[in-house]
Amino acid sequence: MPRRIALFLPELRAGGAQRVMLTLAKAFQERKISVDIVVARKEGAFLVDVPPGANLVDLRAGFMGIGRIGLAISVIPGLIRYLRTSRPDALLSTLTGTNLVAVLARWAARVPLRLVLREAATLSNLPNPFYIFLMSRLYGYADAVVSLTPYMRTELLKVLGLPEASIVNIPNPVDIRLILDRAAEPCPHDWLKSGRPPVLLAVGRLAEQKDLQTLIRAFAILGQHSNARLVILGDGPQREELEQLVIALQLQDRILMPGYDSNPYCWMVRARGFVLASRWEGQPNALIEAICLGLPVVATDYDLSIRELVGSAGEIVSVGDYKTMAAALLRIMEMPVSADRSDGTRSRLSVEQYEMLLFPKKETPDE
C-alpha cells in the first residue's frame, strides 16, 4: 500500500518555511509517496507552486478576531476531521503555532500516525514568551522535532527540555534543478543586463527580522567607493520606512525595491553578490540558494551555525554593524563569481533524512 504524508502549514505565502515544504512535497512524490498539503487557509503567492499531483487541502480556518491565536483555535476542528477521515501515515508540521495545533489535533483525533514538527525559528526570537511555555508542554508529545542547525538543536534541548534523541538536525533541502531552470529565464530588469554597473541583491520580507535599514546604511557607505547598485526583492510592513530612508540618504537612483518576485533566481544569477542582513533566522533559504548559484555573499552572524553555512563563499559580519558590512560588501565584489553549481547532494541527503524520520524502518523480531 503506498505511503501517504500530510504536510501542514498555515498558508502558502512567500516564506522560507513554505518554500521548504513545497520542495519536500515534490521530492516525496518523486519517491512514490502520496502528498497532502494541508493549509489552515488557502491563500498566498506560493499556491501556484503546489506540485502537480499533490492534494491541496483547505481547512478554511476563519476566526481571525484575535489574531494568530484565533486562527489556531479555528483550525483545530478542521485538522481533527482531516486526520480522522484521510488517515495519513505521517504528519509533518512547520512553524511554531502550526506545530502546537498539530500536537493538539493528533491527540484529539486519536488516530495512529507519526508526527514530526519542524521548528523554523530560533527560540530566542519567538514573538511571544507564552509560545515557549506551550512548546515546553506540548512538543514532547511529537515523535520527533526537526531543528535546522546545531545551534537550534542546542536551544531546543536547553530551553524546552526535550529528550536528546527526539531532536534531529536536518538542514533545509534546496531544489537545485528548479533553481537552475528558473535562473535561465529572461533578465527581469535593465540593471542586470551585460555591461551595466554591478548589482548586489537581498531577498526577503521587508520586516524587522531582515534589518534592511542596516543594509541600506552600509550601501550608502559603499556608494562612496563603488558604482554598484542594490536590489531588495520582497515586500512587507516596513516598505514605507525603508523607502523614506533611501530618500533621506539620496540613494533613489542606486537602490531598487521592486517588490515580491516569484522568480528571484533570474536576479541572483546575474547579480555580483548577495547580502543577508538579518537579526535572526532559522536557516535562510535565499542565502543557501545564492551560494548554490555561486554568488559571493555577506551574511550576519545571527547564530553560531552561519559560519559553517557560508564557509569560503563570503564574509560574516556582526548584526547591525553597517560600517563593517560596507567593507565586506566591497570585498565580495572583488571575489569571483563561482562557475560551480550545486549538484543537489545537500537536498538529496535532507530529503532522505526526512523520509527516514517520517517512515522509520520497523524492526523485525530477529533485530
N, C-alpha and C positions, 0 to 999 in steps of 0.2 A: 504494500500500500504506500503511495507517495507521501513523503513528509510534507508538513504544512506549517508555515510560520506566520505569525501576525507581528507586524511592525507598528508600534503605537506611538503617536506623537500628536501635539496639539493641533497643528495645521501644517500647511506646506508653503509658508512664507519663505523668502530668500534668506536662509540662515545656514550656518555650518552644520548643525545637528540634522537639519532636514536634508542637506546635500549628502551627508554620510548615509542616512537611512535609504535614500534613493539609490545610492551606489551599491549598498548591501542588497537591496531588493533585486537589482539587475544581476548581481553576482550569484545570489541564491537561485534565481531562475536558471542561470546557466548550469547550476549544479543539480537541476531537476527537482528543486524544492518549490512547492506552491507557495505563493506570497500573497497575503492580505496586507494592504497598507491601511491601517485604521486611524482615522483622524477625528479629533473632537469636533472640528468644524472644517468643512470642505472649502478652503479658501487659501490664497497665496499664489505667488508667482511661479512656484515650482509644480503646480498642478499639471502643466504641460509636459513636465519631465517624468511623470509616472511611467514606468516601463510598460510597453505593450504586454498584455497577458497578466499583469498584476491586478488584483481585485481591490479597488479603492472603496473603502467602507466609511461612510459619513455617519457619525454618531449624532449629528445635529444638536450638539450642545448649544444652549442659547441663553442661559440665565447669566446675564452679564452685569447685573445691578451692582454687585460688589467686587467687580474686577476679577482677578485670576482665581480667587477663592470661589466666587460664584460659578465661574466656568468649570472649575474642578468638581464642585458639588453636582453640577448639572450633567456632567459626562459619566459619572459613576453608574447610574442605572443603565445607560445605553451600552457601556462596556460589559456590564454583567450579562445583559441579554445577548450580546455578541458572543461572549465566551461560552454561554450555555447552548446556544444554537449552532455555532460554527465549529466549536471544539478544536481549535488549532493544537498542534503538538507542542508548540513553544510560543512564548510571547516575549518580544524584545521591545523594551520601552526606553525612551530617551527624554532628557530634560527633567529637572527635579520635580516640578509639580506633577507632570505626567507620570513619573515613576511612582510617586506616592499614591496616585489614583490607581495605578496598575496593581500595587500590592493589595489595596483595599478591595478592588474588584475581584481579584482572583480568590481572596479569602471568602467573599460573599457568594461568588458563583459556585464554589465547591466543585470545580471540575479539575481533572488531572491534566496539568500541563507544566512545562518548565518555564520559570520566569527569570529573565535576566534584565537587569537595569543598567543602562549606560549613563554614567554621570558626565555631563558635558562642561561643567564649570568648576573652578577651584572653590572650595568651601569658604575660604576667607572672603570671597567676593559675592556670596549669595545676597540678594537684596533684603532678606528678612531673616533675623536670627531664629524666628519661630520655625523656619524650614529645617534648621539644624536639629532642633528638638524632635520634630516629626521624623526626620531621617534616622535619627538615632534609635527611635522606637520601631520604625517600620522596615527599614532596609534589610534588617536581619532576617526577615521572612522571605526574601527573594532567594532563589537558588544560587545566584551569583551576581556580583556587581562589577561592571567594567570601568576601570579607570583608563584615562588616555595617556598618562605619563607616570613615571615613577614618583614624581612629586605629588601628584594627585592621589596615588595609591597610599603614600605615607599619611596624607591628610585624612583619608577615609579610615585608616587604621587608628590613628591617634584621636581624632575628633569624634567619630561615630562609634568606636569600639567594636567594629565588625571583626569576625574571625578572619585571620590572615588568609586561610585557604579559600575564602569566599570571594576575595577581590582579585581580579585578573586584569593585568595591564595589557591593553590592546591598542596600538596606535591606529589613527584613522586610515581607512583604505582610500586610495585615490584611483579613479578610473582613467588611467593614462591614455587608453585608446580614445575615449571621449574627448579628453583634453586636446590631444594632438589633432583630431578631426576638426574640433571647433576652432582651434588656433589657426588652421589653414583657411578659414573663411575670410572674406574681403576686409580690408583695412577700414575701420569704422570712423576715422577722423583724419583730417588733413595733417594734424600734428604728427601722426605716426607714419607718414609717407617718407620714402627714402630721401635723404638729403636735408631733412628738417632738423632743428636742434634736438638734442637728446631728451627723452621723456622718462621721468620717474613715475611709478604707479603705486597707488594704495587702493585696496579694495576692502570695503566693509561698511557696516551701518554707520550712519552719521550720528553717533551716540557717545555718551560719556566714556564707555569702556574703551573705545578706539583712540581716544586722546588725540584727535586730529588737530587740535589747537597747537600742540607741541610740534607736530609735523609741519604745519604751516609756518610757524615761527622759525623752525630750522631751515625751511626752504627760503625764507626771506634772507637769512644769512648766506645760504648757498648762492643765491642770486647775485651776490657781490663778487663772486669768483667764477661763475659759470652762466652760460646762456640757456641752461636746462629749463624744462617746463615740468609741471606736476599735474597729474590727472588723479582725481579721487573718485572712484566708482562707488556708488551706493547712495542710499537715501536714508532719512531718519529725522528725529526730532531736533537735532542741532543744526540743520541746514542753514537757517536764517542767521544764527550766531556765527557760524563759520564763514558765511558769505560777508558778513559785516567785518570780520577780522581780515579777510582778503582785501576788502576795500580800504580798511584802515592802514594796511601795510602796502597799499598801492601795487597789488600783485594781480589785478584783474586780467591782464594780458599774459600772465605766466602760469596761472592756476585755472584748471578746468574741473568743474564738478557736474558732469553730465547726467547724474542720477544712476539708478539701477540699470544694469545691462545683464541680460540672461547669459551672455557670452563674454565673460571677462578675459577669456584666453586669447582672443584675437588682439586684445590690447596688450596682454602680458608678453606675447611672443615678439612684439615689436617695440617693447619698452627697453630702456637701458638699465633699469634696476627696479627693485621692488622694496616697499617700505611697510613695516608693521610697527605702529607706534603705541600699541595697546597697553593699558594699565593692567589688565588681566585677560586671560584666555583659558580655554580648556586645551585644545590643540588646534591652531588656526589652519583651516583648510587652504585658504588663499595663499598663505606663506608656503605651505608644502607644495602646492601646485606650481607656484613660481619657481621654486627650487627644482621641481621636476622638469620645468621648461628651460632650465639652465641659467636663470637670471641671478645676478649678484643681488644680495639682499641686505637690508639693515633691519634689525628687529630689537625690540626692547627686552630686557631681562625680567619679564613678568613672572617667571618662576625658574627654578633651577634646571628644568628639562630643556630650556631653549637652546642652550649651548650645544647639546648633543644633536638637536634637530637641525640647527644651522650648520654646524661643523665648519668646513672650509668654504662654504658658499657665500660668506659675507661677514658682516660686523654685528656685534652685540653692544647695545648702549643702555644706560640706566633709564628707567621710566621717568618721563617728564623732563629730561635733560636735553633741551633743544640745541644748546651750543655744541655738545658732544655729537648729537645726531647730525648736525650740519656738517661737521668734519667727516663723519662716517659716510655721509651721502657723497661727499666729494671724492672720497677714497674708492667707493664701489664703482663710481663712474669711470675710474681708471682700470677696473678689473675687466677681463674679457668675459663676454657672454659665452657660456659653455655650449659647445656643439653637441655635447652628450645629452641624451634624453633618458628619462627613467624607463626601465624595461618592464615595469609593472610588478617586480618581485615583492616590493613592500605591500602592495594591495593584495596580492595573492595570499601572502602569509597572514595578513589581517583577517581576510575572509575565512581562511582555514581555521584560525583561532576561534572566530565567532561560531563557525559550524560545529566545532568540537565542543564548545561551551553550551550551545543550544541543543545539540543532539549527541550527548556523551555516549560512548560505547558502553553497552551493557556487559557487565561481567558474567562469564559463564561459571557454572559450579566448579569447573576444574581450575579456574584462575585464582 
